[in-house]
Amino acid sequence: MKRALIVLFAFLLFPLGFVYAAEQDTSSVKKQLQEAADLYFSGNPKQALEHYLEISKNTQNKDAFLNAAFISLEQGNPKQAVDITSTAYLLYPQDPEVTEFTAEAYLADGQYMNAEKFFALLEDDPERAEFLFINLARTQLGIGESELAKRNLIRATAGKEHTPLSHYLLGQIYEQEKQWAEAAENFKQSIDYDHQFTEARVHYANALEKDKQYNDAYRQYRILHNTSPKNQIYIQALQRLKPKLTPTSKPAEPDTRQGHGHTFINPIIPVSSEMKPLRVALGTTAGGRPSPRNSVIFTPSHPFTITQKSNGNILFTGKAKETWRAELQEGKASLVSPDGKRHPFSGAVIVTPKTTDSQRGATILIQKVMSGAGMTWASVDDKEYRGQLEIEHDKKHNTLLPINIVNIEEYLMGVMSSEMPSAFPVNAQRAQAVLARTYALKHLGKHKAYGYDLCDTQNCQVYGGVTAETEKGNAAVESTVGEVLLYKNKPIESVFSANCGGVTQSSKDAGWTPTPYLNPVSDYKNFNFDALQPYQFKNLLQHAQQAYSRYDKYVSKAAFRWARVIDEADLRALIKRQKKDIGNITAIIPQKRGRSGYVTQVLVKGTKGSVTLSKENVIRNNLAPGMLRSSYFIVVPNYENRKLKNFVFYGGGWGHGVGFCQTGSAGRAEAGQDYTEILAHYFPGTELVNKEEKESNK
């Protein structure tokens, strides 16, 4: 009865003059749909919309209706989407996808009562229940029924796919009711699931403060301040809360620990004599440049020599586990031996520990090395390294520069766990080892202007030395010694992201240089990407999908699917600060979307003007505080009382999405794929070769 009434209601909204022709030949319709999709993916959404409307009029094709509705919503025209979906519903009243599109069109247009009627028809669909409860709550909030909304959001929090969003919306209701403890608990659930959900953290900090949990509120604002140091709201909150902090029951003792002892390591892995050791600068800045340093304190595990780099002359010899230091005072460098004697030096010196023990390799422990420069997790720690230590008096930058001279295989051992979770399956680890080796060879001399090959930060590859080594990572390196990926006999650009969200994007769509082997490849298990239509992105990003990159062992589920709720006021302030003042934000319109689904160009419209965002990093950094996880998203405006309140982003993946998908490789490895298969999938057209064997056969 309810559905019959809805059908009758939809007839009243049937657009006048909308006349259908007889159903056309299936192959002809498919061709027309493909032509319309090509227009959309070539950056012509308005022309694509016209084409889809024409197809729907002439053929009654469901996909044409859904594509037209999707583009209308994406282009900020919900009224047109209502007309399109209402008409489609007349023809397909039993189709849940059409029903959901119709309901969401009404919701986007602020017609909450009509939206609620259509959402109610979907209650019997268990696969869509969680998302249904969220949307029902959104309609009920629109008409002021907060108790009904609360009830539906509580039901939604029992789900698995959208719990950060449901907890966030529920927290906002408790916040409005001034139930601060309940609000804080729900916001905490959101950020526990997805630590990138910045706006949930803002509300969490506020609720904690209102609940007089000042220490915890201060801690949350500190995290927010680290991600956005110039944000006045965070600065003022820290100043406001500091006098209210309660001392801990036991004062923290000063950290007087000395560096950890040396680690038992296997001897040096032999490499081809053709392969020169790498020169890796330690403790560099976020951009890979030398950082200010007045001393380098080091302790070799075995007897060692200190030689002058310029001529190879031995300056000193030392015993195992003696601690020496290099110091810079008034522009002059010197070595200080354990007995406190100072020995001036110029240029650079090289520390070389030596061992005759076939079971134990030599290492050098260096005190106070910066890690993660420029990141929220930055720290200064004692670290241990294989190979040799060069200490250069860099007069140009007035610093002492420690450089680890190490062969490429041992360097990779110190990279692996920093770039991929050590618990990932072995073939994923092997694939990552090949890519890390390829990257090092491709970028040798990246920082030659500063006198070294590579840095130890994300500007190159994060390198932690022996301290960062794991048994699994070392095994992956040893089992792939010398193997690299080549394209036309040269090392490839072996880029990777944490999670591609089900599909990678091309380097061209990311705003980079077009590269033959960096094109979209799918990680979805049950989806034909070759026949992709634009409207399917809604289903892919809002509902559960089977994909190799939907691998949530040892990593956050939010890396595969995530949601963000960006208040109009926050977005307005962000655009004003980073671009220009365009007034109140009225729409976010994806103007171009690659075939993979990643947005490549976005128009942000305001009451005073507009801003166009291109390139994946620019889009991610300008649409949300603390940046979006990826540019693979759809965005839905949310109105309350006919006023734009916020934008809800539904997204997938974490990172730029180009090249190797780390989480996808783990899913593929667990499914039984070998690392050679995995690499061939993500980098089609490349060749896996053993560089050492190739060099030795010349």
GUFI-179515 format. One record per residue (C-alpha): residue in one letter; z, y, x negated. Coordinates in steps of 0.05 Angstrom, whole numbers, padded with zeros to 5 digits, always signed. Layout:
AZYX
...
***
This chain:
M+00000+00000+00000
K+00019+00048-00056
R-00047+00036-00093
A-00087+00045-00029
L-00054+00113-00018
I-00071+00132-00090
V-00144+00112-00079
L-00147+00155-00016
F-00114+00212-00055
A-00165+00205-00111
F-00224+00208-00062
L-00200+00277-00042
L-00208+00299-00115
F-00277+00267-00123
P-00321+00320-00157
L-00375+00344-00110
G-00446+00326-00129
F-00426+00268-00173
V-00480+00217-00155
Y-00487+00149-00187
A-00550+00112-00204
A-00555+00036-00204
E-00522-00001-00260
Q-00569+00001-00320
D-00586-00054-00368
T-00525-00072-00411
S-00561-00065-00477
S-00587+00003-00457
V-00517+00026-00439
K-00489+00001-00505
K-00543+00040-00542
Q-00526+00103-00504
L-00452+00095-00517
Q-00466+00086-00591
E-00508+00149-00592
A-00452+00188-00559
A-00401+00159-00608
D-00447+00179-00666
L-00446+00251-00640
Y-00370+00249-00637
F-00361+00221-00707
S-00412+00270-00736
G-00367+00328-00714
N-00400+00345-00648
P-00347+00328-00596
K-00374+00376-00543
Q-00443+00345-00546
A-00412+00276-00545
L-00373+00295-00483
E-00436+00318-00447
H-00470+00252-00466
Y-00412+00210-00441
L-00410+00248-00375
E-00484+00236-00365
I-00475+00161-00379
S-00417+00157-00331
K-00457+00191-00276
N-00518+00146-00286
T-00484+00079-00299
Q-00413+00080-00274
N-00393+00052-00342
K-00318+00050-00352
D-00321+00064-00427
A-00362+00127-00414
F-00309+00153-00366
L-00252+00138-00415
N-00288+00170-00474
A-00303+00232-00433
A-00231+00237-00411
F-00205+00226-00482
I-00249+00281-00510
S-00232+00329-00454
L-00158+00319-00468
E-00170+00325-00543
Q-00209+00390-00533
G-00152+00420-00492
N-00183+00414-00423
P-00136+00370-00381
K-00164+00395-00314
Q-00232+00366-00332
A-00197+00302-00354
V-00163+00297-00286
D-00230+00302-00250
I-00260+00249-00296
T-00203+00199-00292
S-00193+00207-00217
T-00266+00189-00207
A-00260+00130-00254
Y-00199+00106-00216
L-00240+00102-00152
L-00285+00052-00186
Y-00233+00014-00226
P-00168+00018-00186
Q-00142-00048-00216
D-00154-00029-00288
P-00088-00011-00324
E-00124+00028-00378
V-00159+00073-00327
T-00094+00081-00289
E-00056+00101-00352
F-00111+00151-00372
T-00108+00181-00302
A-00032+00188-00305
E-00034+00220-00374
A-00088+00269-00352
Y-00044+00292-00295
L+00016+00296-00342
A-00024+00338-00392
D-00045+00384-00336
G+00027+00393-00313
Q+00017+00357-00247
Y+00081+00317-00253
M+00085+00289-00183
N+00015+00260-00187
A+00028+00234-00257
E+00090+00199-00234
K+00052+00164-00177
F+00001+00135-00225
F+00052+00115-00278
A+00090+00078-00223
L+00030+00033-00214
L+00038+00007-00285
E+00110-00018-00279
D+00088-00091-00275
D+00054-00089-00343
P+00106-00114-00393
E+00063-00098-00455
R+00061-00025-00436
A+00131-00020-00406
E+00166+00016-00463
F+00113+00071-00468
L+00111+00074-00392
F+00185+00090-00388
I+00176+00146-00439
N+00119+00176-00399
L+00156+00169-00334
A+00214+00206-00366
R+00168+00261-00389
T+00142+00270-00318
Q+00212+00270-00290
L+00235+00322-00341
G+00176+00364-00319
I+00202+00365-00247
G+00275+00373-00267
E+00298+00302-00253
S+00338+00293-00317
E+00381+00236-00290
L+00320+00194-00273
A+00290+00213-00340
K+00354+00192-00376
R+00353+00125-00340
N+00281+00111-00361
L+00293+00132-00433
I+00353+00086-00438
R+00307+00030-00415
A+00255+00052-00467
T+00306+00049-00524
A+00309-00026-00514
G+00237-00031-00537
K+00207-00042-00606
E+00148+00004-00615
H+00171+00074-00595
T+00246+00074-00605
P+00247+00136-00650
L+00212+00176-00595
S+00254+00149-00538
H+00319+00162-00575
Y+00295+00232-00593
L+00278+00250-00521
L+00344+00219-00497
G+00382+00259-00550
Q+00351+00323-00524
I+00377+00308-00453
Y+00447+00296-00480
E+00440+00360-00521
Q+00422+00400-00459
E+00483+00370-00425
K+00526+00389-00485
Q+00546+00316-00496
W+00544+00327-00571
A+00569+00259-00594
E+00518+00221-00551
A+00463+00269-00574
A+00480+00259-00647
E+00480+00183-00640
N+00410+00183-00610
F+00381+00231-00661
K+00412+00188-00715
Q+00377+00127-00686
S+00311+00164-00692
I+00319+00182-00766
D+00349+00114-00783
Y+00283+00084-00759
D+00239+00140-00788
H+00269+00184-00842
Q+00206+00228-00839
F+00223+00249-00767
T+00245+00318-00791
E+00256+00350-00723
A+00303+00293-00703
R+00343+00308-00766
V+00347+00383-00747
H+00374+00365-00678
Y+00421+00314-00710
A+00450+00365-00757
N+00459+00415-00699
A+00493+00363-00655
L+00540+00342-00711
E+00559+00415-00722
K+00572+00426-00648
D+00614+00362-00648
K+00653+00392-00706
Q+00631+00337-00755
Y+00621+00391-00807
N+00616+00347-00870
D+00562+00304-00838
A+00525+00365-00811
Y+00526+00397-00880
R+00498+00333-00911
Q+00439+00333-00862
Y+00424+00406-00873
R+00425+00393-00948
I+00371+00341-00939
L+00330+00389-00897
H+00340+00445-00947
N+00314+00400-01003
T+00249+00389-00965
S+00242+00463-00947
P+00283+00506-00995
K+00259+00573-00966
N+00275+00557-00894
Q+00325+00610-00873
I+00354+00568-00816
Y+00375+00514-00866
I+00401+00565-00916
Q+00443+00600-00862
A+00470+00534-00836
L+00493+00513-00905
Q+00527+00581-00915
R+00559+00576-00846
L+00585+00505-00856
K+00609+00509-00928
P+00676+00542-00911
K+00689+00489-00857
L+00681+00428-00903
T+00740+00382-00909
P+00756+00355-00979
T+00752+00280-00988
S+00818+00243-00992
K+00806+00228-01065
P+00772+00279-01110
A+00710+00253-01144
E+00723+00235-01217
P+00675+00266-01268
D+00622+00217-01291
T+00641+00200-01362
R+00601+00136-01367
Q+00559+00124-01428
G+00489+00096-01424
H+00482+00023-01403
G+00473-00031-01456
H+00406-00056-01479
T+00369-00106-01436
F+00347-00175-01458
I+00270-00172-01455
N+00214-00217-01474
P+00177-00199-01538
I+00116-00153-01537
I+00056-00180-01498
P-00003-00185-01547
V-00064-00144-01529
S-00133-00137-01559
S-00134-00098-01624
E-00189-00056-01592
M-00139-00030-01541
K-00100+00029-01569
P-00028+00039-01548
L-00015+00090-01493
R+00022+00154-01505
V+00067+00167-01444
A+00108+00230-01440
L+00179+00220-01413
G+00218+00265-01366
T+00158+00309-01349
T+00153+00360-01293
A+00123+00344-01224
G+00055+00367-01251
G+00060+00322-01312
R+00075+00379-01361
P+00128+00379-01416
S+00196+00397-01389
P+00247+00441-01426
R+00290+00397-01471
N+00336+00415-01529
S+00357+00345-01549
V+00334+00273-01547
I+00390+00222-01556
F+00366+00151-01572
T+00395+00083-01590
P+00348+00028-01614
S+00368-00044-01599
H+00346-00069-01669
P+00342-00042-01739
F+00292+00015-01741
T+00255+00065-01783
I+00241+00139-01771
T+00175+00161-01801
Q+00138+00226-01807
K+00079+00223-01760
S+00033+00265-01804
N+00035+00219-01865
G+00072+00156-01845
N+00127+00166-01896
I+00194+00134-01879
L+00246+00188-01871
F+00306+00145-01850
T+00326+00074-01833
G+00378+00056-01782
K+00419-00003-01759
A+00416-00037-01691
K+00450+00002-01635
E+00461+00064-01677
T+00457+00128-01636
W+00416+00184-01666
R+00393+00249-01636
A+00340+00301-01645
E+00362+00373-01633
L+00328+00439-01625
Q+00368+00500-01646
E+00341+00571-01654
G+00270+00545-01655
K+00283+00493-01710
A+00284+00417-01700
S+00329+00368-01736
L+00352+00296-01734
V+00426+00283-01730
S+00450+00216-01757
P+00512+00179-01731
D+00555+00210-01786
G+00537+00279-01760
K+00491+00300-01817
R+00433+00344-01797
H+00363+00331-01825
P+00310+00384-01809
F+00240+00359-01791
S+00174+00391-01771
G+00117+00366-01728
A+00134+00298-01700
V+00173+00236-01720
I+00165+00164-01696
V+00222+00116-01684
T+00202+00043-01692
P+00252-00014-01679
K+00234-00081-01709
T+00256-00152-01691
T+00242-00220-01720
D+00274-00254-01660
S+00220-00293-01623
Q+00263-00293-01560
R+00282-00220-01556
G+00239-00158-01559
A+00263-00091-01585
T+00277-00031-01540
I+00300+00041-01546
L+00353+00071-01499
I+00343+00145-01485
Q+00396+00187-01452
K+00386+00235-01394
V+00313+00225-01374
M+00290+00263-01312
S+00260+00220-01256
G+00224+00243-01194
A+00216+00316-01215
G+00203+00359-01154
M+00224+00304-01105
T+00286+00300-01061
W+00306+00237-01099
A+00302+00270-01167
S+00356+00247-01217
V+00374+00246-01290
D+00389+00177-01318
D+00393+00138-01383
K+00331+00095-01390
E+00306+00040-01436
Y+00236+00033-01463
R+00194-00017-01501
G+00149+00002-01560
Q+00160+00064-01603
L+00190+00133-01590
E+00154+00194-01616
I+00194+00259-01615
E+00151+00320-01622
H+00175+00391-01635
D+00129+00426-01586
K+00131+00498-01613
K+00083+00524-01560
H+00130+00504-01503
N+00194+00510-01545
T+00217+00440-01529
L+00229+00371-01557
L+00179+00324-01525
P+00195+00249-01522
I+00133+00205-01520
N+00135+00130-01510
I+00081+00095-01551
V+00071+00029-01515
N+00016-00021-01503
I-00016-00019-01435
E+00012-00085-01409
E+00084-00066-01424
Y+00072+00003-01395
L+00050-00031-01330
M+00115-00071-01328
G+00152-00005-01323
V+00105+00020-01268
M+00103-00038-01219
S+00169-00032-01182
S+00162+00043-01178
E+00095+00038-01143
M+00105-00024-01099
P+00167-00058-01068
S+00186-00114-01116
A+00198-00162-01057
F+00125-00160-01036
P+00086-00227-01042
V+00060-00246-01111
N-00014-00235-01095
A+00000-00165-01070
Q+00037-00152-01136
R-00021-00179-01176
A-00070-00134-01139
Q-00025-00075-01153
A-00021-00094-01227
V-00097-00095-01232
L-00101-00027-01199
A-00046+00004-01242
R-00082-00021-01305
T-00148+00006-01279
Y-00116+00073-01265
A-00087+00078-01335
L-00154+00063-01367
K-00191+00110-01320
H-00143+00168-01334
L-00130+00159-01408
G-00123+00228-01438
K-00108+00261-01371
H-00056+00304-01407
K-00088+00307-01476
A-00080+00383-01474
Y-00005+00370-01482
G-00014+00315-01534
Y-00005+00252-01492
D-00046+00206-01448
L-00004+00201-01386
C+00060+00228-01356
D+00116+00188-01323
T+00113+00221-01253
Q+00071+00213-01190
N+00021+00261-01222
C-00001+00198-01260
Q+00038+00135-01243
V+00114+00132-01237
Y+00138+00099-01301
G+00210+00078-01311
G+00207+00034-01372
V+00249-00028-01380
T+00300+00001-01332
A+00249-00005-01275
E+00223-00074-01293
T+00230-00133-01246
E+00217-00206-01257
K+00164-00208-01203
G+00129-00145-01228
N+00128-00170-01299
A+00099-00237-01276
A+00044-00200-01238
V+00026-00162-01301
E+00027-00223-01346
S-00015-00265-01297
T-00070-00212-01295
V-00069-00189-01368
G-00131-00148-01384
E-00160-00151-01314
V-00190-00086-01285
L-00236-00066-01228
L-00302-00036-01249
Y-00360-00002-01213
K-00424+00003-01253
N-00385-00020-01314
K-00333+00036-01310
P-00261+00033-01285
I-00257+00054-01213
E-00214+00108-01182
S-00160+00059-01161
V-00126+00102-01108
F-00077+00072-01058
S-00030+00091-01002
A+00034+00059-00976
N+00005+00040-00909
C-00064+00052-00879
G-00041+00042-00807
G-00094-00010-00793
V-00155+00021-00826
T-00172+00060-00889
Q-00213+00123-00891
S-00269+00144-00938
S-00256+00191-00996
K-00307+00238-00966
D-00269+00243-00900
A-00204+00256-00938
G-00238+00317-00969
W-00249+00285-01036
T-00312+00268-01075
P-00356+00216-01038
T-00348+00150-01074
P-00389+00086-01058
Y-00330+00038-01060
L-00281+00084-01023
N-00306+00074-00952
P-00268+00053-00888
V-00247-00020-00883
S-00206-00048-00825
D-00139-00084-00829
Y-00137-00099-00754
K-00139-00173-00738
N-00166-00172-00667
F-00208-00109-00662
N-00282-00100-00673
F-00286-00035-00711
D-00362-00037-00713
A-00364-00024-00637
L-00310+00029-00639
Q-00309+00083-00585
P-00267+00147-00591
Y-00222+00133-00531
Q-00197+00069-00565
F-00157+00110-00615
K-00108+00125-00559
N-00096+00051-00548
L-00094+00035-00622
L-00042+00088-00637
Q+00001+00085-00575
H+00006+00010-00564
A+00023-00050-00608
Q-00034-00078-00650
Q-00040-00138-00695
A-00058-00117-00765
Y-00045-00140-00836
S-00014-00071-00850
R+00035-00083-00793
Y+00079-00117-00844
D+00151-00094-00837
K+00187-00138-00887
Y+00222-00095-00939
V+00189-00031-00912
S+00200+00016-00854
K+00165-00001-00788
A+00151+00073-00782
A+00101+00068-00839
F+00053+00031-00792
R+00065+00070-00727
W+00103+00135-00719
A+00113+00193-00671
R+00132+00265-00682
V+00151+00319-00632
I+00134+00388-00660
D+00162+00447-00621
E+00112+00503-00609
A+00160+00553-00641
D+00167+00511-00704
L+00092+00502-00711
R+00081+00576-00698
A+00130+00593-00755
L+00099+00542-00802
I+00028+00567-00791
K+00051+00639-00799
R+00088+00623-00864
Q+00033+00580-00896
K-00031+00609-00866
K-00027+00671-00820
D+00003+00697-00756
I-00038+00670-00698
G+00015+00684-00645
N+00040+00631-00596
I+00005+00565-00607
T-00038+00545-00547
A-00075+00483-00572
I-00085+00435-00629
I-00157+00411-00626
P-00185+00357-00673
Q-00256+00382-00687
K-00277+00325-00732
R-00252+00254-00737
G-00279+00201-00784
R-00301+00133-00758
S-00235+00106-00784
G-00198+00152-00737
Y-00168+00199-00789
V-00174+00272-00768
T-00215+00310-00819
Q-00216+00380-00787
V-00167+00412-00739
L-00170+00478-00701
V-00102+00508-00685
K-00110+00561-00630
G-00061+00617-00617
T-00055+00679-00574
K-00074+00723-00634
G-00126+00680-00667
S-00138+00612-00696
V-00135+00571-00760
T-00180+00515-00783
L-00149+00461-00826
S-00191+00414-00868
K-00175+00358-00919
E-00121+00307-00905
N-00065+00339-00946
V-00077+00408-00916
I-00076+00379-00845
R-00012+00339-00859
N+00024+00397-00891
N+00008+00450-00839
L+00021+00413-00773
A+00093+00392-00782
P+00155+00412-00821
G+00163+00364-00879
M+00090+00342-00867
L+00060+00286-00824
R+00059+00216-00851
S-00017+00214-00847
S-00077+00247-00814
Y-00090+00185-00772
F-00063+00211-00705
I-00076+00235-00635
V-00037+00295-00608
V-00014+00308-00537
P+00012+00376-00512
N+00076+00374-00471
Y+00090+00427-00418
E+00153+00444-00380
N+00150+00492-00322
R+00077+00506-00339
K+00097+00530-00408
L+00076+00494-00472
K+00140+00466-00502
N+00117+00420-00558
F+00063+00374-00585
V+00074+00299-00589
F+00037+00265-00646
Y+00024+00190-00644
G+00003+00167-00712
G-00008+00109-00759
G+00000+00098-00833
W+00035+00132-00891
G-00006+00169-00942
H-00079+00191-00950
G-00106+00123-00927
V-00160+00119-00981
G-00173+00055-01021
F-00118+00003-01029
C-00069-00007-00972
Q-00004-00032-01004
T+00029-00058-00940
G-00037-00088-00917
S-00042-00125-00984
A+00027-00154-00971
G+00005-00177-00901
R-00058-00207-00930
A-00021-00242-00986
E+00029-00272-00937
A-00031-00297-00896
G-00054-00335-00958
Q-00106-00288-00988
D-00112-00287-01064
Y-00108-00221-01101
T-00182-00224-01118
E-00199-00228-01043
I-00151-00171-01028
L-00182-00126-01081
A-00253-00143-01057
H-00234-00124-00986
Y-00206-00055-01002
F-00257-00038-01057
P-00323-00069-01034
G-00378-00069-01086
T-00331-00069-01146
E-00326-00122-01200
L-00261-00154-01226
V-00267-00166-01301
N-00222-00181-01359
K-00227-00120-01403
E-00197-00153-01464
E-00245-00212-01461
K-00303-00165-01451
E-00283-00124-01512
S-00273-00184-01556
N-00342-00213-01538
K-00379-00150-01559
***
